[in-house]
Amino acid sequence: MSPYVHIVLIHGADLVEENIIPIGQLSEDAQESRHKDARNFRRDFARKSCRKFTNKDLMSRLFLTSDPLRSSKLFKYREKQEMREEVKQLLDFSSE
């Protein structure tokens, strides 16, 4: 039996009980999304003169975008527009 199979089968219940974060939050979606951000930030915003400056600029941008207050000022969101009355009537299924 491989060590990974042993860990899952024998110690899996203990790991789930002692885990601080729920199992559903351990997906790779957030990690993949941040990897895409890091790649774009490195390409668009980082100095490429040396690795030290590149990593410093990349980490600064990642920290900036992870802060909710600064992130809300960094990215401008479109204001929500009110739906026209015709659209509301088309979407209203309760009248049938």
C-alpha positions as a Markdown table, in Angstrom:
| # | Residue | x | y | z |
|---|---|---|---|---|
| 1 | Met | 0.0 | 0.0 | 0.0 |
| 2 | Ser | 1.4 | 3.4 | -1.0 |
| 3 | Pro | 1.9 | 6.0 | 1.8 |
| 4 | Tyr | -0.7 | 8.3 | 0.3 |
| 5 | Val | -3.4 | 5.6 | 0.2 |
| 6 | His | -2.5 | 4.6 | 3.8 |
| 7 | Ile | -2.8 | 8.2 | 5.0 |
| 8 | Val | -6.2 | 8.7 | 3.4 |
| 9 | Leu | -7.7 | 5.3 | 4.5 |
| 10 | Ile | -6.3 | 5.1 | 8.0 |
| 11 | His | -5.8 | 8.7 | 9.1 |
| 12 | Gly | -8.4 | 10.4 | 6.9 |
| 13 | Ala | -11.1 | 10.7 | 9.5 |
| 14 | Asp | -8.6 | 12.2 | 12.0 |
| 15 | Leu | -7.5 | 14.7 | 9.4 |
| 16 | Val | -11.0 | 15.8 | 8.7 |
| 17 | Glu | -11.9 | 16.2 | 12.4 |
| 18 | Glu | -8.8 | 18.2 | 13.3 |
| 19 | Asn | -8.8 | 20.4 | 10.2 |
| 20 | Ile | -9.4 | 24.1 | 11.0 |
| 21 | Ile | -10.6 | 24.9 | 7.4 |
| 22 | Pro | -13.6 | 23.0 | 6.1 |
| 23 | Ile | -12.8 | 20.5 | 3.3 |
| 24 | Gly | -14.8 | 22.4 | 0.7 |
| 25 | Gln | -12.5 | 25.4 | 1.1 |
| 26 | Leu | -9.5 | 23.4 | 0.1 |
| 27 | Ser | -10.2 | 23.4 | -3.6 |
| 28 | Glu | -7.6 | 24.6 | -6.1 |
| 29 | Asp | -9.8 | 27.2 | -7.8 |
| 30 | Ala | -8.5 | 30.1 | -5.7 |
| 31 | Gln | -5.0 | 29.0 | -6.1 |
| 32 | Glu | -5.3 | 28.7 | -9.9 |
| 33 | Ser | -7.0 | 32.1 | -10.0 |
| 34 | Arg | -4.2 | 33.8 | -8.0 |
| 35 | His | -1.6 | 32.0 | -10.3 |
| 36 | Lys | -3.3 | 33.6 | -13.3 |
| 37 | Asp | -3.2 | 37.0 | -11.5 |
| 38 | Ala | 0.5 | 36.5 | -10.6 |
| 39 | Arg | 1.3 | 35.7 | -14.2 |
| 40 | Asn | -0.5 | 38.8 | -15.5 |
| 41 | Phe | 1.0 | 41.1 | -12.9 |
| 42 | Arg | 4.5 | 39.8 | -13.6 |
| 43 | Arg | 3.9 | 40.4 | -17.3 |
| 44 | Asp | 2.3 | 43.8 | -17.1 |
| 45 | Phe | 3.4 | 45.5 | -13.9 |
| 46 | Ala | 6.8 | 44.1 | -12.7 |
| 47 | Arg | 10.3 | 45.4 | -13.5 |
| 48 | Lys | 12.2 | 42.8 | -15.4 |
| 49 | Ser | 15.7 | 44.2 | -14.9 |
| 50 | Cys | 16.5 | 41.6 | -12.2 |
| 51 | Arg | 14.7 | 38.8 | -10.4 |
| 52 | Lys | 14.8 | 40.6 | -7.1 |
| 53 | Phe | 12.9 | 43.6 | -8.5 |
| 54 | Thr | 10.5 | 41.4 | -10.4 |
| 55 | Asn | 9.6 | 39.4 | -7.3 |
| 56 | Lys | 9.3 | 42.6 | -5.1 |
| 57 | Asp | 6.9 | 44.2 | -7.6 |
| 58 | Leu | 4.9 | 41.0 | -8.0 |
| 59 | Met | 4.5 | 40.5 | -4.2 |
| 60 | Ser | 3.6 | 44.2 | -3.8 |
| 61 | Arg | 0.8 | 43.9 | -6.4 |
| 62 | Leu | -0.5 | 40.6 | -4.9 |
| 63 | Phe | -0.6 | 42.1 | -1.4 |
| 64 | Leu | -2.4 | 45.2 | -2.8 |
| 65 | Thr | -5.1 | 43.1 | -4.5 |
| 66 | Ser | -5.6 | 40.9 | -1.5 |
| 67 | Asp | -6.6 | 43.8 | 0.7 |
| 68 | Pro | -10.4 | 44.4 | 0.3 |
| 69 | Leu | -10.3 | 48.1 | 1.1 |
| 70 | Arg | -7.4 | 48.9 | -1.3 |
| 71 | Ser | -8.7 | 46.5 | -3.9 |
| 72 | Ser | -12.1 | 48.2 | -4.0 |
| 73 | Lys | -10.3 | 51.5 | -4.8 |
| 74 | Leu | -8.0 | 49.8 | -7.3 |
| 75 | Phe | -10.7 | 48.3 | -9.4 |
| 76 | Lys | -13.6 | 50.5 | -10.5 |
| 77 | Tyr | -16.9 | 48.6 | -10.8 |
| 78 | Arg | -19.7 | 49.6 | -13.0 |
| 79 | Glu | -22.8 | 50.9 | -11.3 |
| 80 | Lys | -25.8 | 48.7 | -11.4 |
| 81 | Gln | -28.4 | 49.9 | -13.8 |
| 82 | Glu | -32.1 | 49.6 | -13.3 |
| 83 | Met | -33.9 | 47.2 | -15.6 |
| 84 | Arg | -36.5 | 48.6 | -18.0 |
| 85 | Glu | -40.1 | 47.8 | -17.4 |
| 86 | Glu | -40.4 | 45.6 | -20.6 |
| 87 | Val | -37.5 | 43.4 | -19.4 |
| 88 | Lys | -39.1 | 43.0 | -16.0 |
| 89 | Gln | -42.3 | 41.9 | -17.6 |
| 90 | Leu | -40.5 | 39.4 | -19.8 |
| 91 | Leu | -38.8 | 37.9 | -16.8 |
| 92 | Asp | -42.0 | 37.8 | -14.6 |
| 93 | Phe | -43.1 | 34.2 | -14.7 |
| 94 | Ser | -45.6 | 34.5 | -11.8 |
| 95 | Ser | -48.3 | 36.0 | -14.1 |
| 96 | Glu | -48.7 | 32.7 | -16.1 |
